Amino acid sequence: MREIKFRGKHNGDWKYGLLGMSGLSPAIIDGVNVWPVDSSTVGQFTGMKTNNGVDGVDLYEGDVVTMSIEKRKRLYEIAKKKE
């Protein structure tokens, strides 16, 4: 099962943790702080990492990644799962 975590931007800086609310705004809760974040920047961890998971970076909804398939590079956006 994948780890449940989110990220969002607070004053231009990424914050990582659980998703909650601060008043009427979404917030990232990192265990110590509650960071109100821009709702358009909130994304959930996909459970995947770059480089096939070997020392890779976590991938979140909304990330744009480059993949090379048969020597052709393509850009892909990681989209939210449709319910």
C-alpha positions as CSV (number, residue, x, y, z in Angstrom):
1,M,0.0,0.0,0.0
2,R,1.3,3.5,-0.9
3,E,2.1,6.1,1.7
4,I,-0.6,8.8,2.0
5,K,1.0,12.2,1.8
6,F,0.4,15.5,0.0
7,R,2.2,18.6,-1.0
8,G,1.2,22.2,-1.6
9,K,2.9,25.6,-2.0
10,H,2.9,28.1,1.0
11,N,4.4,31.5,0.0
12,G,6.2,29.9,-3.0
13,D,7.8,27.0,-1.0
14,W,6.7,23.4,-1.2
15,K,5.3,21.9,2.1
16,Y,4.9,18.1,2.6
17,G,2.6,16.2,4.9
18,L,-1.0,15.4,5.5
19,L,-3.9,17.4,3.9
20,G,-6.2,19.3,6.2
21,M,-7.9,22.7,6.5
22,S,-6.9,26.1,8.0
23,G,-10.1,28.1,8.2
24,L,-11.5,27.8,4.6
25,S,-8.2,27.1,2.9
26,P,-6.5,23.7,2.4
27,A,-3.4,23.2,4.5
28,I,-0.5,20.9,4.8
29,I,0.1,19.5,8.3
30,D,3.7,18.3,8.7
31,G,3.4,17.0,12.3
32,V,4.4,20.3,13.9
33,N,3.1,23.1,11.7
34,V,-0.1,23.8,9.8
35,W,0.7,25.5,6.5
36,P,-2.1,27.2,4.5
37,V,-1.4,26.4,0.9
38,D,-2.6,27.5,-2.6
39,S,-5.4,25.0,-3.5
40,S,-4.2,24.9,-7.2
41,T,-0.8,23.5,-6.1
42,V,-2.1,20.6,-3.9
43,G,-1.2,17.1,-5.2
44,Q,-1.2,13.7,-3.7
45,F,1.8,11.3,-3.7
46,T,1.3,8.7,-6.5
47,G,3.4,6.0,-4.8
48,M,5.9,6.2,-7.7
49,K,9.4,7.7,-7.8
50,T,11.6,8.8,-10.7
51,N,14.3,6.5,-11.9
52,N,12.1,3.4,-11.3
53,G,12.3,4.0,-7.6
54,V,16.0,3.8,-7.2
55,D,17.2,6.9,-5.3
56,G,14.4,8.7,-7.1
57,V,12.2,11.7,-6.3
58,D,8.6,11.2,-5.2
59,L,6.0,11.9,-8.0
60,Y,2.9,13.8,-7.1
61,E,-0.3,14.6,-9.0
62,G,0.3,17.5,-11.3
63,D,4.0,16.8,-11.9
64,V,5.3,16.9,-15.5
65,V,7.8,14.2,-16.4
66,T,9.9,13.5,-19.5
67,M,9.9,9.9,-20.8
68,S,12.0,8.5,-23.7
69,I,10.3,5.8,-25.6
70,E,12.0,4.4,-28.7
71,K,14.4,7.4,-28.7
72,R,11.6,10.0,-28.7
73,K,11.2,12.2,-25.7
74,R,7.7,13.1,-24.6
75,L,6.3,15.2,-21.7
76,Y,3.5,13.8,-19.6
77,E,1.5,15.3,-16.8
78,I,0.6,13.0,-13.9
79,A,-3.2,13.5,-13.7
80,K,-5.6,12.9,-10.8
81,K,-7.4,9.6,-10.9
82,K,-11.0,9.9,-12.1
83,E,-13.4,8.4,-9.7
